[in-house]
Amino acid sequence: MRYSYEIVKRYYDMGLFTKENVQLFVKVNYFTQEDYDKMFPEDKAA
């Protein structure tokens, strides 16, 4: 099961998820790396 970008972004904006939570979702394959990069472009590897 993967979380959608819209849901994770909404919960993050409400303060229910932290950036560390989102990183963990990527690590356990609940959220795609591409969506993470879209959410946090400043973290994207150059």
PDB file of N, CA, C, O and CB in Angstrom:
ATOM      1  N   MET A   1       0.839  -1.175   0.000  1.00  0.00           N
ATOM      2  CA  MET A   1       0.000   0.000   0.000  1.00  0.00           C
ATOM      3  C   MET A   1       0.888   1.244   0.000  1.00  0.00           C
ATOM      4  O   MET A   1       1.863   1.327   0.747  1.00  0.00           O
ATOM      5  CB  MET A   1      -0.957  -0.005   1.216  1.00  0.00           C
ATOM      6  N   ARG A   2       0.541   2.183  -0.829  1.00  0.00           N
ATOM      7  CA  ARG A   2       1.265   3.457  -0.887  1.00  0.00           C
ATOM      8  C   ARG A   2       0.303   4.587  -0.583  1.00  0.00           C
ATOM      9  O   ARG A   2      -0.871   4.555  -0.952  1.00  0.00           O
ATOM     10  CB  ARG A   2       1.932   3.667  -2.273  1.00  0.00           C
ATOM     11  N   TYR A   3       0.839   5.590   0.103  1.00  0.00           N
ATOM     12  CA  TYR A   3       0.059   6.796   0.375  1.00  0.00           C
ATOM     13  C   TYR A   3       0.159   7.719  -0.831  1.00  0.00           C
ATOM     14  O   TYR A   3       1.212   7.817  -1.460  1.00  0.00           O
ATOM     15  CB  TYR A   3       0.556   7.514   1.670  1.00  0.00           C
ATOM     16  N   SER A   4      -0.934   8.390  -1.147  1.00  0.00           N
ATOM     17  CA  SER A   4      -0.911   9.318  -2.273  1.00  0.00           C
ATOM     18  C   SER A   4      -0.230  10.617  -1.870  1.00  0.00           C
ATOM     19  O   SER A   4      -0.190  10.985  -0.696  1.00  0.00           O
ATOM     20  CB  SER A   4      -2.336   9.594  -2.779  1.00  0.00           C
ATOM     21  N   TYR A   5       0.299  11.294  -2.867  1.00  0.00           N
ATOM     22  CA  TYR A   5       0.966  12.580  -2.642  1.00  0.00           C
ATOM     23  C   TYR A   5       0.008  13.566  -1.972  1.00  0.00           C
ATOM     24  O   TYR A   5       0.391  14.267  -1.036  1.00  0.00           O
ATOM     25  CB  TYR A   5       1.490  13.164  -3.977  1.00  0.00           C
ATOM     26  N   GLU A   6      -1.223  13.618  -2.444  1.00  0.00           N
ATOM     27  CA  GLU A   6      -2.190  14.588  -1.930  1.00  0.00           C
ATOM     28  C   GLU A   6      -2.467  14.381  -0.442  1.00  0.00           C
ATOM     29  O   GLU A   6      -2.553  15.348   0.314  1.00  0.00           O
ATOM     30  CB  GLU A   6      -3.492  14.496  -2.716  1.00  0.00           C
ATOM     31  N   ILE A   7      -2.606  13.138  -0.025  1.00  0.00           N
ATOM     32  CA  ILE A   7      -2.892  12.842   1.386  1.00  0.00           C
ATOM     33  C   ILE A   7      -1.695  13.190   2.264  1.00  0.00           C
ATOM     34  O   ILE A   7      -1.847  13.848   3.293  1.00  0.00           O
ATOM     35  CB  ILE A   7      -3.263  11.356   1.564  1.00  0.00           C
ATOM     36  N   VAL A   8      -0.509  12.751   1.860  1.00  0.00           N
ATOM     37  CA  VAL A   8       0.683  13.024   2.667  1.00  0.00           C
ATOM     38  C   VAL A   8       0.926  14.529   2.750  1.00  0.00           C
ATOM     39  O   VAL A   8       1.241  15.046   3.821  1.00  0.00           O
ATOM     40  CB  VAL A   8       1.925  12.308   2.074  1.00  0.00           C
ATOM     41  N   LYS A   9       0.783  15.229   1.635  1.00  0.00           N
ATOM     42  CA  LYS A   9       0.993  16.685   1.621  1.00  0.00           C
ATOM     43  C   LYS A   9      -0.017  17.379   2.528  1.00  0.00           C
ATOM     44  O   LYS A   9       0.344  18.292   3.270  1.00  0.00           O
ATOM     45  CB  LYS A   9       0.885  17.239   0.181  1.00  0.00           C
ATOM     46  N   ARG A  10      -1.262  16.962   2.476  1.00  0.00           N
ATOM     47  CA  ARG A  10      -2.307  17.568   3.314  1.00  0.00           C
ATOM     48  C   ARG A  10      -1.996  17.360   4.799  1.00  0.00           C
ATOM     49  O   ARG A  10      -2.081  18.297   5.593  1.00  0.00           O
ATOM     50  CB  ARG A  10      -3.695  16.970   2.971  1.00  0.00           C
ATOM     51  N   TYR A  11      -1.641  16.141   5.166  1.00  0.00           N
ATOM     52  CA  TYR A  11      -1.324  15.855   6.569  1.00  0.00           C
ATOM     53  C   TYR A  11      -0.062  16.588   7.012  1.00  0.00           C
ATOM     54  O   TYR A  11       0.019  17.048   8.151  1.00  0.00           O
ATOM     55  CB  TYR A  11      -1.154  14.348   6.781  1.00  0.00           C
ATOM     56  N   TYR A  12       0.921  16.698   6.123  1.00  0.00           N
ATOM     57  CA  TYR A  12       2.145  17.435   6.440  1.00  0.00           C
ATOM     58  C   TYR A  12       1.821  18.916   6.662  1.00  0.00           C
ATOM     59  O   TYR A  12       2.300  19.523   7.620  1.00  0.00           O
ATOM     60  CB  TYR A  12       3.194  17.272   5.305  1.00  0.00           C
ATOM     61  N   ASP A  13       1.014  19.485   5.783  1.00  0.00           N
ATOM     62  CA  ASP A  13       0.641  20.898   5.905  1.00  0.00           C
ATOM     63  C   ASP A  13      -0.150  21.167   7.180  1.00  0.00           C
ATOM     64  O   ASP A  13      -0.062  22.258   7.742  1.00  0.00           O
ATOM     65  CB  ASP A  13      -0.175  21.334   4.693  1.00  0.00           C
ATOM     66  N   MET A  14      -0.920  20.186   7.642  1.00  0.00           N
ATOM     67  CA  MET A  14      -1.686  20.342   8.889  1.00  0.00           C
ATOM     68  C   MET A  14      -0.815  20.103  10.120  1.00  0.00           C
ATOM     69  O   MET A  14      -1.255  20.337  11.245  1.00  0.00           O
ATOM     70  CB  MET A  14      -2.877  19.379   8.904  1.00  0.00           C
ATOM     71  N   GLY A  15       0.408  19.640   9.914  1.00  0.00           N
ATOM     72  CA  GLY A  15       1.306  19.394  11.035  1.00  0.00           C
ATOM     73  C   GLY A  15       1.171  18.015  11.646  1.00  0.00           C
ATOM     74  O   GLY A  15       1.728  17.750  12.712  1.00  0.00           O
ATOM     75  N   LEU A  16       0.434  17.129  10.979  1.00  0.00           N
ATOM     76  CA  LEU A  16       0.239  15.780  11.510  1.00  0.00           C
ATOM     77  C   LEU A  16       1.384  14.839  11.140  1.00  0.00           C
ATOM     78  O   LEU A  16       1.637  13.862  11.845  1.00  0.00           O
ATOM     79  CB  LEU A  16      -1.074  15.211  11.004  1.00  0.00           C
ATOM     80  N   PHE A  17       2.074  15.127  10.041  1.00  0.00           N
ATOM     81  CA  PHE A  17       3.271  14.385   9.650  1.00  0.00           C
ATOM     82  C   PHE A  17       4.448  15.344   9.686  1.00  0.00           C
ATOM     83  O   PHE A  17       4.321  16.515   9.327  1.00  0.00           O
ATOM     84  CB  PHE A  17       3.110  13.738   8.231  1.00  0.00           C
ATOM     85  N   THR A  18       5.597  14.838  10.122  1.00  0.00           N
ATOM     86  CA  THR A  18       6.833  15.620  10.061  1.00  0.00           C
ATOM     87  C   THR A  18       7.609  15.195   8.818  1.00  0.00           C
ATOM     88  O   THR A  18       7.273  14.206   8.168  1.00  0.00           O
ATOM     89  CB  THR A  18       7.697  15.427  11.358  1.00  0.00           C
ATOM     90  N   LYS A  19       8.639  15.950   8.504  1.00  0.00           N
ATOM     91  CA  LYS A  19       9.495  15.579   7.377  1.00  0.00           C
ATOM     92  C   LYS A  19      10.130  14.215   7.635  1.00  0.00           C
ATOM     93  O   LYS A  19      10.310  13.423   6.709  1.00  0.00           O
ATOM     94  CB  LYS A  19      10.590  16.650   7.142  1.00  0.00           C
ATOM     95  N   GLU A  20      10.465  13.946   8.889  1.00  0.00           N
ATOM     96  CA  GLU A  20      11.049  12.648   9.244  1.00  0.00           C
ATOM     97  C   GLU A  20      10.049  11.517   9.002  1.00  0.00           C
ATOM     98  O   GLU A  20      10.438  10.431   8.573  1.00  0.00           O
ATOM     99  CB  GLU A  20      11.505  12.646  10.716  1.00  0.00           C
ATOM    100  N   ASN A  21       8.765  11.761   9.274  1.00  0.00           N
ATOM    101  CA  ASN A  21       7.738  10.763   8.982  1.00  0.00           C
ATOM    102  C   ASN A  21       7.717  10.447   7.493  1.00  0.00           C
ATOM    103  O   ASN A  21       7.665   9.283   7.097  1.00  0.00           O
ATOM    104  CB  ASN A  21       6.355  11.253   9.445  1.00  0.00           C
ATOM    105  N   VAL A  22       7.757  11.492   6.673  1.00  0.00           N
ATOM    106  CA  VAL A  22       7.701  11.303   5.225  1.00  0.00           C
ATOM    107  C   VAL A  22       8.941  10.549   4.739  1.00  0.00           C
ATOM    108  O   VAL A  22       8.838   9.700   3.854  1.00  0.00           O
ATOM    109  CB  VAL A  22       7.583  12.665   4.503  1.00  0.00           C
ATOM    110  N   GLN A  23      10.114  10.850   5.311  1.00  0.00           N
ATOM    111  CA  GLN A  23      11.332  10.115   4.952  1.00  0.00           C
ATOM    112  C   GLN A  23      11.187   8.636   5.304  1.00  0.00           C
ATOM    113  O   GLN A  23      11.627   7.772   4.546  1.00  0.00           O
ATOM    114  CB  GLN A  23      12.561  10.716   5.668  1.00  0.00           C
ATOM    115  N   LEU A  24      10.579   8.347   6.439  1.00  0.00           N
ATOM    116  CA  LEU A  24      10.363   6.958   6.838  1.00  0.00           C
ATOM    117  C   LEU A  24       9.396   6.262   5.881  1.00  0.00           C
ATOM    118  O   LEU A  24       9.595   5.093   5.548  1.00  0.00           O
ATOM    119  CB  LEU A  24       9.827   6.890   8.277  1.00  0.00           C
ATOM    120  N   PHE A  25       8.356   6.962   5.436  1.00  0.00           N
ATOM    121  CA  PHE A  25       7.417   6.382   4.471  1.00  0.00           C
ATOM    122  C   PHE A  25       8.146   5.966   3.198  1.00  0.00           C
ATOM    123  O   PHE A  25       7.851   4.914   2.631  1.00  0.00           O
ATOM    124  CB  PHE A  25       6.292   7.383   4.138  1.00  0.00           C
ATOM    125  N   VAL A  26       9.092   6.780   2.745  1.00  0.00           N
ATOM    126  CA  VAL A  26       9.871   6.426   1.553  1.00  0.00           C
ATOM    127  C   VAL A  26      10.711   5.187   1.845  1.00  0.00           C
ATOM    128  O   VAL A  26      10.791   4.274   1.023  1.00  0.00           O
ATOM    129  CB  VAL A  26      10.780   7.611   1.107  1.00  0.00           C
ATOM    130  N   LYS A  27      11.332   5.161   3.012  1.00  0.00           N
ATOM    131  CA  LYS A  27      12.217   4.040   3.380  1.00  0.00           C
ATOM    132  C   LYS A  27      11.462   2.713   3.415  1.00  0.00           C
ATOM    133  O   LYS A  27      11.998   1.688   2.994  1.00  0.00           O
ATOM    134  CB  LYS A  27      12.865   4.301   4.748  1.00  0.00           C
ATOM    135  N   VAL A  28      10.226   2.723   3.911  1.00  0.00           N
ATOM    136  CA  VAL A  28       9.447   1.483   4.008  1.00  0.00           C
ATOM    137  C   VAL A  28       8.518   1.285   2.807  1.00  0.00           C
ATOM    138  O   VAL A  28       7.642   0.420   2.815  1.00  0.00           O
ATOM    139  CB  VAL A  28       8.628   1.483   5.294  1.00  0.00           C
ATOM    140  N   ASN A  29       8.732   2.112   1.769  1.00  0.00           N
ATOM    141  CA  ASN A  29       8.011   1.968   0.501  1.00  0.00           C
ATOM    142  C   ASN A  29       6.516   2.286   0.604  1.00  0.00           C
ATOM    143  O   ASN A  29       5.712   1.708  -0.128  1.00  0.00           O
ATOM    144  CB  ASN A  29       8.183   0.567  -0.015  1.00  0.00           C
ATOM    145  N   TYR A  30       6.137   3.196   1.501  1.00  0.00           N
ATOM    146  CA  TYR A  30       4.751   3.661   1.584  1.00  0.00           C
ATOM    147  C   TYR A  30       4.537   4.934   0.781  1.00  0.00           C
ATOM    148  O   TYR A  30       3.400   5.368   0.593  1.00  0.00           O
ATOM    149  CB  TYR A  30       4.359   3.896   3.036  1.00  0.00           C
ATOM    150  N   PHE A  31       5.633   5.542   0.301  1.00  0.00           N
ATOM    151  CA  PHE A  31       5.581   6.809  -0.418  1.00  0.00           C
ATOM    152  C   PHE A  31       6.715   6.779  -1.426  1.00  0.00           C
ATOM    153  O   PHE A  31       7.813   6.325  -1.105  1.00  0.00           O
ATOM    154  CB  PHE A  31       5.697   8.052   0.555  1.00  0.00           C
ATOM    155  N   THR A  32       6.469   7.251  -2.638  1.00  0.00           N
ATOM    156  CA  THR A  32       7.504   7.151  -3.667  1.00  0.00           C
ATOM    157  C   THR A  32       8.564   8.229  -3.505  1.00  0.00           C
ATOM    158  O   THR A  32       8.297   9.318  -2.997  1.00  0.00           O
ATOM    159  CB  THR A  32       6.880   7.245  -5.052  1.00  0.00           C
ATOM    160  N   GLN A  33       9.759   7.906  -3.943  1.00  0.00           N
ATOM    161  CA  GLN A  33      10.858   8.879  -3.909  1.00  0.00           C
ATOM    162  C   GLN A  33      10.527  10.072  -4.799  1.00  0.00           C
ATOM    163  O   GLN A  33      10.889  11.204  -4.478  1.00  0.00           O
ATOM    164  CB  GLN A  33      12.190   8.223  -4.361  1.00  0.00           C
ATOM    165  N   GLU A  34       9.842   9.828  -5.913  1.00  0.00           N
ATOM    166  CA  GLU A  34       9.474  10.918  -6.816  1.00  0.00           C
ATOM    167  C   GLU A  34       8.532  11.902  -6.129  1.00  0.00           C
ATOM    168  O   GLU A  34       8.677  13.114  -6.286  1.00  0.00           O
ATOM    169  CB  GLU A  34       8.821  10.361  -8.087  1.00  0.00           C
ATOM    170  N   ASP A  35       7.567  11.384  -5.368  1.00  0.00           N
ATOM    171  CA  ASP A  35       6.652  12.264  -4.643  1.00  0.00           C
ATOM    172  C   ASP A  35       7.376  13.005  -3.525  1.00  0.00           C
ATOM    173  O   ASP A  35       7.086  14.172  -3.262  1.00  0.00           O
ATOM    174  CB  ASP A  35       5.479  11.459  -4.069  1.00  0.00           C
ATOM    175  N   TYR A  36       8.315  12.334  -2.869  1.00  0.00           N
ATOM    176  CA  TYR A  36       9.116  12.998  -1.839  1.00  0.00           C
ATOM    177  C   TYR A  36       9.899  14.157  -2.459  1.00  0.00           C
ATOM    178  O   TYR A  36       9.949  15.251  -1.896  1.00  0.00           O
ATOM    179  CB  TYR A  36      10.083  11.990  -1.157  1.00  0.00           C
ATOM    180  N   ASP A  37      10.508  13.910  -3.617  1.00  0.00           N
ATOM    181  CA  ASP A  37      11.275  14.954  -4.301  1.00  0.00           C
ATOM    182  C   ASP A  37      10.383  16.124  -4.699  1.00  0.00           C
ATOM    183  O   ASP A  37      10.818  17.276  -4.682  1.00  0.00           O
ATOM    184  CB  ASP A  37      11.967  14.381  -5.540  1.00  0.00           C
ATOM    185  N   LYS A  38       9.132  15.826  -5.058  1.00  0.00           N
ATOM    186  CA  LYS A  38       8.191  16.893  -5.406  1.00  0.00           C
ATOM    187  C   LYS A  38       7.826  17.707  -4.163  1.00  0.00           C
ATOM    188  O   LYS A  38       7.654  18.923  -4.246  1.00  0.00           O
ATOM    189  CB  LYS A  38       6.917  16.303  -6.056  1.00  0.00           C
ATOM    190  N   MET A  39       7.709  17.050  -3.031  1.00  0.00           N
ATOM    191  CA  MET A  39       7.344  17.710  -1.784  1.00  0.00           C
ATOM    192  C   MET A  39       8.493  18.506  -1.193  1.00  0.00           C
ATOM    193  O   MET A  39       8.289  19.586  -0.638  1.00  0.00           O
ATOM    194  CB  MET A  39       6.866  16.693  -0.784  1.00  0.00           C
ATOM    195  N   PHE A  40       9.700  17.974  -1.312  1.00  0.00           N
ATOM    196  CA  PHE A  40      10.888  18.604  -0.730  1.00  0.00           C
ATOM    197  C   PHE A  40      11.974  18.740  -1.803  1.00  0.00           C
ATOM    198  O   PHE A  40      12.977  18.028  -1.758  1.00  0.00           O
ATOM    199  CB  PHE A  40      11.416  17.777   0.485  1.00  0.00           C
ATOM    200  N   PRO A  41      11.784  19.639  -2.758  1.00  0.00           N
ATOM    201  CA  PRO A  41      12.773  19.755  -3.850  1.00  0.00           C
ATOM    202  C   PRO A  41      14.157  20.170  -3.357  1.00  0.00           C
ATOM    203  O   PRO A  41      15.155  19.908  -4.028  1.00  0.00           O
ATOM    204  CB  PRO A  41      12.290  20.762  -4.882  1.00  0.00           C
ATOM    205  N   GLU A  42      14.226  20.810  -2.195  1.00  0.00           N
ATOM    206  CA  GLU A  42      15.524  21.241  -1.663  1.00  0.00           C
ATOM    207  C   GLU A  42      16.389  20.057  -1.237  1.00  0.00           C
ATOM    208  O   GLU A  42      17.604  20.198  -1.106  1.00  0.00           O
ATOM    209  CB  GLU A  42      15.319  22.180  -0.479  1.00  0.00           C
ATOM    210  N   ASP A  43      15.776  18.888  -1.019  1.00  0.00           N
ATOM    211  CA  ASP A  43      16.523  17.692  -0.612  1.00  0.00           C
ATOM    212  C   ASP A  43      16.992  16.855  -1.797  1.00  0.00           C
ATOM    213  O   ASP A  43      17.787  15.929  -1.634  1.00  0.00           O
ATOM    214  CB  ASP A  43      15.669  16.838   0.298  1.00  0.00           C
ATOM    215  N   LYS A  44      16.501  17.181  -2.982  1.00  0.00           N
ATOM    216  CA  LYS A  44      16.826  16.373  -4.153  1.00  0.00           C
ATOM    217  C   LYS A  44      18.321  16.445  -4.445  1.00  0.00           C
ATOM    218  O   LYS A  44      18.916  17.523  -4.448  1.00  0.00           O
ATOM    219  CB  LYS A  44      16.015  16.839  -5.379  1.00  0.00           C
ATOM    220  N   ALA A  45      18.908  15.294  -4.686  1.00  0.00           N
ATOM    221  CA  ALA A  45      20.345  15.225  -4.972  1.00  0.00           C
ATOM    222  C   ALA A  45      20.650  15.960  -6.273  1.00  0.00           C
ATOM    223  O   ALA A  45      19.908  15.856  -7.250  1.00  0.00           O
ATOM    224  CB  ALA A  45      20.821  13.750  -5.059  1.00  0.00           C
ATOM    225  N   ALA A  46      21.725  16.684  -6.268  1.00  0.00           N
ATOM    226  CA  ALA A  46      22.108  17.470  -7.455  1.00  0.00           C
ATOM    227  C   ALA A  46      22.727  16.597  -8.523  1.00  0.00           C
ATOM    228  O   ALA A  46      23.104  17.094  -9.584  1.00  0.00           O
ATOM    229  CB  ALA A  46      23.084  18.578  -7.074  1.00  0.00           C
TER     230      ALA A  46
END
